[in-house]
Amino acid sequence: MDDTTRYERLRDRFQNGDISRRKFFGLLGAAGAAYGLQTPFAKYANAQTASQVRFDGWGGIVSEAFRKHAFDPYTAKTGVKVVDGTFPGGDEYLALVRASKEGEYNIAHLSGVFDYARYHSFGLASELNLDNIPNMKLVMPALTNAFSSVTPGSLSAVPYDYGTTGLAYNRKYISDEEMKEKGAKILIDAAYKGKIGGWSDWRTRIWYGALQTDQDPNNITDIEAVWNAVRAHRDLALKYWASGAELMSLLAEEEIYVTEAWSGRIYALQEQGHDIGYYDPPNGFGWQECLFVLKGSPMAACEELLNFMLDPVTSIAVAEGQNYPPALDPSKVDLGTKIPTLPAFDATGTLSGLTFANPGYWNGNEAKWSETFSRVQRGY
C-alpha cells in the first residue's frame, strides 16, 4: 500500500466516524513522522527550500483553531513550521507589511474584498499556481468570483470563511422583540448610555452610521448625517473594543449590554452558556475572509499549506473551532451538523442574503473617512 492510499484510507475512517478528530490528527502526525519524505506531502518538502511559513491572523479562538486543526498537522506532515502572529489591527498590519522586507510576511488572514484590492494596489500581491491547490474546486464560486473581479486571470489568495458583523445583545436587558424593532439604532439609544460598545474600526462605524440614518452603506448620500450618528454612538458608548477577546469579555462580564459584534465570537459566547442574542439587521455588514499570500513568499510551501487548509477535513475542523462557516460549497461538501447552525451560514452557497462592502467605493473613500474617524474618535 503506498502512502497516498494510507492517507486516503485514514481520512475515510475519520469521515465515516470510525475514529475521533483527535485520533485522526494523531495518526496523521504519526504517519508523517514514520514515513518522513515518503508521505503524500513529501514532494513539497523537496520542492521548496523554506523551513517555515509566517501566518498572521486575528488571534483568540480563531488562531487557536488554526493552530490545532491546521498548522500543527501540516508541520507534522511536511516539516515546514508555521509561525503565527496576531494582527495589531487591519490598518496597522498593512503598515507593518509595507515597511518590511519582501518575504518577511507570508500569509495573512485578510478581511473583505476591499483588503484584497488594496494589497494589490500597493504591489504586495503574489500569483498563485492553482494547479498546486486542487481543493480550490470545492470553494463557493460566489467567493472566488469576488476576488477574481479585482484581479482577472490570477488570484493572490484563496477564500476561507465568511460571517457577519451584526448586533449582539444581553437578553437579560434587551428582548429579541426590542432588538428587531430598533435594529442598528439601538446603538444610539440614550436609554443604554454607558452600556453600549463598538468596534474601533472606521469602516464598521461608518457602516452602522449609515444604517442608523437609513442610508445604503455602499451609497451614502449624506455623510454628515453619518458622522453625527458616529458621534452620538461615541458619546453613549462605554468604550470601543479592539479585539474579539475584549468584545467577548465586555459582554460576558455585563460591562456592556449591546454592541455590533462578529458572528462567530457571539456563537462562542452562546456555547459558553451566556444568554447573548445575535441579530443581523437589514443591510448588515457581511464579510468574507481570505488567506492572502504576499509577494516574496515561498510559494510552493504556501500553496501546499493553502491546499491543506482547504481540505474538507481540515476546513471543517477549523470552522467548528472558530465558529465561522468555511468557504467550502455546501452543495459539494457535507459540512456536518454544527456548521449549518452557525450565524450567517448560507445553505445555498450563493451568499445572496448577505450585503458586502463595495471595494471600489470603500477604498476610494478610505483616506478621507479614516482620517475623519480618527478625529471623531478623539472627541472632534
C-alpha positions as CSV (number, residue, x, y, z in Angstrom):
1,M,0.0,0.0,0.0
2,D,1.5,3.4,-1.0
3,D,1.5,6.3,1.4
4,T,-1.2,8.3,-0.5
5,T,-3.5,5.3,-0.1
6,R,-2.8,5.1,3.6
7,Y,-3.6,8.8,4.0
8,E,-6.9,8.5,2.0
9,R,-8.0,5.4,4.0
10,L,-7.2,7.2,7.3
11,R,-9.2,10.2,6.1
12,D,-12.1,8.0,5.1
13,R,-12.2,6.4,8.5
14,F,-12.4,9.8,10.1
15,Q,-15.2,11.0,7.8
16,N,-17.1,7.8,8.4
17,G,-17.0,8.4,12.1
18,D,-14.8,5.4,12.9
19,I,-12.2,7.5,14.7
20,S,-12.3,10.8,16.5
21,R,-10.8,14.0,15.2
22,R,-8.1,13.9,17.9
23,K,-7.1,10.3,17.0
24,F,-7.2,11.2,13.3
25,F,-4.7,14.1,13.6
26,G,-2.6,12.0,16.0
27,L,-2.4,9.1,13.5
28,L,-1.8,11.6,10.7
29,G,1.1,13.2,12.6
30,A,2.5,9.7,13.4
31,A,2.3,8.7,9.8
32,G,4.2,11.9,8.8
33,A,6.9,11.0,11.3
34,A,7.1,7.4,10.3
35,Y,7.2,7.8,6.6
36,G,9.2,11.1,6.5
37,L,9.6,12.2,2.9
38,Q,7.6,9.1,1.8
39,T,4.3,10.8,2.8
40,P,1.9,12.3,0.2
41,F,3.3,15.7,1.2
42,A,6.9,14.7,0.6
43,K,7.1,16.4,-2.8
44,Y,6.6,19.8,-1.2
45,A,9.3,19.2,1.4
46,N,11.7,18.6,-1.5
47,A,10.2,21.2,-3.8
48,Q,10.6,24.3,-1.6
49,T,13.5,25.5,0.5
50,A,11.6,27.2,3.2
51,S,11.8,25.8,6.7
52,Q,8.9,27.9,7.9
53,V,6.0,30.0,6.7
54,R,4.7,33.0,8.6
55,F,0.9,33.3,9.1
56,D,-0.7,36.4,10.6
57,G,-4.3,36.5,11.8
58,W,-6.9,37.7,14.3
59,G,-5.8,35.9,17.5
60,G,-8.1,34.3,20.1
61,I,-10.3,31.4,19.3
62,V,-9.6,31.9,15.6
63,S,-5.8,31.4,16.0
64,E,-6.4,28.5,18.4
65,A,-8.5,26.8,15.7
66,F,-5.9,27.3,13.0
67,R,-3.0,26.1,15.2
68,K,-4.8,23.0,16.5
69,H,-6.5,21.8,13.3
70,A,-4.3,23.1,10.5
71,F,-0.8,24.3,11.4
72,D,0.4,21.6,13.7
73,P,-0.9,18.7,11.5
74,Y,0.6,20.5,8.4
75,T,4.0,20.7,10.1
76,A,3.8,17.1,11.2
77,K,3.5,16.1,7.5
78,T,5.8,18.5,5.7
79,G,8.3,19.5,8.3
80,V,7.6,23.1,7.5
81,K,7.0,25.2,10.6
82,V,4.1,27.7,10.7
83,V,4.9,30.8,12.8
84,D,1.7,32.6,13.6
85,G,1.3,36.2,14.6
86,T,-1.6,38.3,15.6
87,F,-2.8,41.5,14.0
88,P,-2.5,44.7,16.0
89,G,-5.3,45.8,13.7
90,G,-6.0,45.6,9.9
91,D,-4.6,49.0,9.0
92,E,-1.7,48.6,11.4
93,Y,-0.8,45.3,9.9
94,L,-0.8,46.7,6.4
95,A,1.6,49.4,7.6
96,L,3.9,46.8,9.0
97,V,3.9,44.8,5.8
98,R,4.6,47.8,3.7
99,A,7.6,48.7,5.9
100,S,9.0,45.2,6.0
101,K,11.5,43.4,3.7
102,E,9.9,41.4,0.9
103,G,9.3,37.8,2.2
104,E,9.3,38.7,5.9
105,Y,5.5,38.2,6.0
106,N,3.9,35.4,4.0
107,I,0.2,34.6,4.5
108,A,-2.4,37.0,6.0
109,H,-5.9,36.2,7.1
110,L,-7.4,39.3,5.5
111,S,-11.0,40.5,5.8
112,G,-13.0,41.7,2.9
113,V,-12.5,42.1,-0.8
114,F,-11.5,45.7,-0.1
115,D,-8.4,44.4,1.7
116,Y,-7.6,42.2,-1.2
117,A,-7.9,45.1,-3.6
118,R,-5.8,47.5,-1.6
119,Y,-3.0,45.0,-1.0
120,H,-2.9,44.6,-4.8
121,S,-2.9,48.4,-5.2
122,F,0.2,48.6,-3.0
123,G,2.1,46.0,-5.1
124,L,2.0,43.4,-2.3
125,A,0.4,40.6,-4.3
126,S,1.7,37.2,-5.4
127,E,0.3,35.0,-8.2
128,L,-0.9,31.5,-7.0
129,N,-0.5,28.4,-9.2
130,L,-3.9,26.9,-8.7
131,D,-2.7,23.6,-10.1
132,N,-1.0,23.3,-6.7
133,I,-4.2,24.0,-4.9
134,P,-6.7,21.4,-6.2
135,N,-9.1,21.8,-3.3
136,M,-10.0,25.2,-4.7
137,K,-12.6,23.3,-6.8
138,L,-14.5,22.8,-3.6
139,V,-14.8,26.6,-2.8
140,M,-18.1,28.5,-3.4
141,P,-17.9,30.3,-6.8
142,A,-19.5,33.4,-5.2
143,L,-16.4,33.9,-3.0
144,T,-13.8,33.1,-5.7
145,N,-15.6,35.4,-8.2
146,A,-15.5,38.3,-5.8
147,F,-11.7,38.2,-5.8
148,S,-11.3,37.4,-9.5
149,S,-13.3,40.5,-10.3
150,V,-10.4,42.5,-8.7
151,T,-7.6,40.5,-10.4
152,P,-9.0,38.8,-13.6
153,G,-6.8,36.0,-14.7
154,S,-5.0,35.4,-11.4
155,L,-5.5,35.0,-7.7
156,S,-3.3,36.1,-4.8
157,A,-5.5,34.4,-2.2
158,V,-7.9,31.7,-1.5
159,P,-11.3,32.3,0.2
160,Y,-11.5,30.7,3.6
161,D,-14.5,31.8,5.7
162,Y,-17.3,34.3,6.0
163,G,-19.5,35.9,8.5
164,T,-21.3,39.0,9.6
165,T,-20.8,41.9,11.9
166,G,-24.3,42.1,13.4
167,L,-25.8,43.2,16.7
168,A,-25.1,41.3,19.9
169,Y,-27.2,42.0,23.0
170,N,-27.7,40.6,26.5
171,R,-31.2,39.1,26.7
172,K,-31.4,39.9,30.4
173,Y,-31.8,43.5,29.5
174,I,-32.8,43.6,25.8
175,S,-35.5,41.4,24.3
176,D,-35.5,39.9,20.8
177,E,-38.5,42.0,20.0
178,E,-36.9,45.2,21.0
179,M,-33.8,44.4,19.0
180,K,-35.7,43.6,15.9
181,E,-37.8,46.8,16.3
182,K,-34.8,49.2,16.8
183,G,-32.1,47.4,14.8
184,A,-28.9,49.4,14.3
185,K,-30.5,52.5,16.0
186,I,-30.3,50.7,19.4
187,L,-26.6,51.6,19.4
188,I,-27.6,55.3,19.6
189,D,-30.4,54.8,22.1
190,A,-29.8,57.0,25.2
191,A,-31.6,54.5,27.4
192,Y,-28.5,52.3,27.2
193,K,-25.9,55.0,27.8
194,G,-22.8,53.6,29.3
195,K,-23.8,50.0,28.4
196,I,-23.1,50.3,24.7
197,G,-19.9,49.1,23.0
198,G,-18.5,49.3,19.5
199,W,-15.5,48.2,17.4
200,S,-12.8,50.9,16.9
201,D,-12.8,50.3,13.1
202,W,-13.7,53.3,10.9
203,R,-15.4,51.1,8.3
204,T,-17.7,49.5,10.8
205,R,-18.5,52.8,12.5
206,I,-19.4,54.4,9.2
207,W,-21.4,51.3,8.0
208,Y,-23.5,51.4,11.2
209,G,-23.8,55.2,11.0
210,A,-25.3,54.7,7.5
211,L,-27.8,52.1,8.9
212,Q,-28.7,54.5,11.7
213,T,-29.5,57.2,9.2
214,D,-31.5,55.0,6.9
215,Q,-28.8,55.0,4.1
216,D,-27.3,52.4,1.9
217,P,-23.8,51.8,3.3
218,N,-22.5,51.3,-0.3
219,N,-24.0,54.5,-1.5
220,I,-24.0,57.1,1.3
221,T,-25.6,60.4,0.2
222,D,-25.4,62.4,3.4
223,I,-22.0,61.7,5.1
224,E,-22.5,64.5,7.6
225,A,-25.6,62.7,9.0
226,V,-23.4,59.6,9.3
227,W,-20.7,61.4,11.2
228,N,-23.4,62.8,13.6
229,A,-24.6,59.2,14.2
230,V,-21.0,58.1,14.8
231,R,-20.5,60.9,17.3
232,A,-23.8,60.0,19.0
233,H,-22.7,56.5,19.4
234,R,-19.3,57.6,20.7
235,D,-20.9,59.7,23.4
236,L,-23.2,56.9,24.6
237,A,-20.7,54.1,24.4
238,L,-18.8,52.8,27.4
239,K,-15.8,52.2,25.2
240,Y,-14.6,51.0,21.8
241,W,-13.3,47.4,21.8
242,A,-10.3,46.5,19.8
243,S,-10.2,42.7,19.7
244,G,-12.5,39.7,19.7
245,A,-11.3,38.7,23.1
246,E,-12.2,42.1,24.5
247,L,-15.6,42.0,22.8
248,M,-16.4,38.7,24.5
249,S,-15.1,39.8,27.9
250,L,-17.2,43.0,27.8
251,L,-20.4,41.1,27.0
252,A,-19.7,38.1,29.3
253,E,-19.0,40.4,32.3
254,E,-22.1,42.5,31.5
255,E,-20.0,45.7,31.3
256,I,-22.0,46.3,28.1
257,Y,-25.4,45.1,27.1
258,V,-25.3,45.8,23.3
259,T,-22.7,46.3,20.6
260,E,-22.1,45.3,17.0
261,A,-20.1,42.1,17.0
262,W,-18.6,39.4,15.0
263,S,-20.9,36.5,14.5
264,G,-18.5,33.7,15.4
265,R,-17.5,35.3,18.6
266,I,-21.1,35.6,19.7
267,Y,-21.7,31.9,18.9
268,A,-18.7,31.1,21.1
269,L,-20.3,33.1,24.0
270,Q,-23.6,31.2,23.5
271,E,-21.7,27.9,23.6
272,Q,-20.2,29.0,26.9
273,G,-23.8,29.4,28.3
274,H,-24.2,33.2,28.1
275,D,-27.6,34.4,27.1
276,I,-26.4,36.7,24.3
277,G,-28.7,37.2,21.3
278,Y,-27.4,38.0,17.8
279,Y,-29.3,39.8,15.1
280,D,-28.3,40.8,11.5
281,P,-30.2,44.0,10.7
282,P,-31.2,44.7,7.0
283,N,-28.1,45.6,5.1
284,G,-25.9,44.4,8.0
285,F,-22.2,44.0,7.4
286,G,-21.4,40.8,5.6
287,W,-17.8,39.9,5.0
288,Q,-15.6,37.2,3.6
289,E,-12.0,36.4,4.7
290,C,-9.2,35.1,2.6
291,L,-5.7,33.6,3.0
292,F,-3.6,36.1,1.1
293,V,-0.1,35.2,0.0
294,L,2.2,38.2,0.0
295,K,4.8,38.9,-2.7
296,G,8.2,37.3,-2.0
297,S,6.8,34.3,0.0
298,P,7.9,30.7,-0.6
299,M,5.2,29.9,-3.0
300,A,5.4,26.0,-3.0
301,A,5.2,25.8,0.7
302,C,2.4,28.4,0.9
303,E,0.4,26.8,-1.8
304,E,0.6,23.4,-0.1
305,L,-0.5,24.9,3.2
306,L,-3.5,26.6,1.5
307,N,-4.4,23.3,-0.2
308,F,-4.1,21.5,3.2
309,M,-6.3,24.1,4.9
310,L,-9.0,23.8,2.2
311,D,-9.1,20.0,2.6
312,P,-12.7,19.3,3.9
313,V,-11.4,17.6,7.0
314,T,-9.2,20.5,8.0
315,S,-11.5,23.2,6.8
316,I,-14.5,21.8,8.7
317,A,-12.4,21.3,11.9
318,V,-11.2,24.9,11.7
319,A,-14.7,26.2,11.0
320,E,-16.1,24.3,14.0
321,G,-13.3,25.6,16.1
322,Q,-13.5,29.3,15.1
323,N,-17.3,29.3,14.6
324,Y,-17.3,30.9,11.2
325,P,-18.7,29.0,8.1
326,P,-16.0,27.8,5.7
327,A,-15.6,28.8,2.1
328,L,-16.5,25.2,1.0
329,D,-19.5,24.9,-1.2
330,P,-22.3,23.1,0.8
331,S,-23.6,21.7,-2.5
332,K,-20.3,19.9,-3.0
333,V,-19.2,19.1,0.6
334,D,-21.1,17.6,3.6
335,L,-20.4,20.2,6.3
336,G,-21.6,18.2,9.2
337,T,-24.1,19.2,11.9
338,K,-22.6,22.2,13.6
339,I,-21.7,24.5,10.7
340,P,-25.3,24.8,9.4
341,T,-26.2,26.2,12.9
342,L,-23.6,29.0,12.8
343,P,-24.7,32.6,12.3
344,A,-24.6,33.8,8.7
345,F,-24.4,30.3,7.3
346,D,-25.8,30.1,3.7
347,A,-27.0,26.6,2.8
348,T,-27.4,27.6,-0.9
349,G,-23.7,28.5,-1.3
350,T,-24.7,31.7,-3.2
351,L,-24.4,34.2,-0.2
352,S,-27.2,36.2,-1.8
353,G,-28.6,37.1,1.6
354,L,-25.5,39.0,2.7
355,T,-24.5,42.6,2.0
356,F,-20.8,43.0,1.3
357,A,-18.8,46.2,1.1
358,N,-18.2,47.5,-2.4
359,P,-14.3,47.5,-2.6
360,G,-14.0,50.4,-5.1
361,Y,-16.4,52.6,-3.1
362,W,-14.8,52.0,0.3
363,N,-11.2,52.0,-0.8
364,G,-11.9,55.2,-2.8
365,N,-13.1,56.9,0.4
366,E,-10.6,55.3,2.8
367,A,-8.1,58.2,3.1
368,K,-10.7,60.9,3.9
369,W,-13.0,58.8,6.0
370,S,-10.4,57.0,8.1
371,E,-8.8,60.4,8.9
372,T,-12.1,61.9,9.9
373,F,-13.0,59.0,12.1
374,S,-9.6,59.3,13.8
375,R,-10.5,62.9,14.7
376,V,-14.1,61.9,15.8
377,Q,-12.7,59.1,17.9
378,R,-10.5,61.7,19.8
379,G,-13.6,63.8,20.5
380,Y,-13.8,66.1,17.5
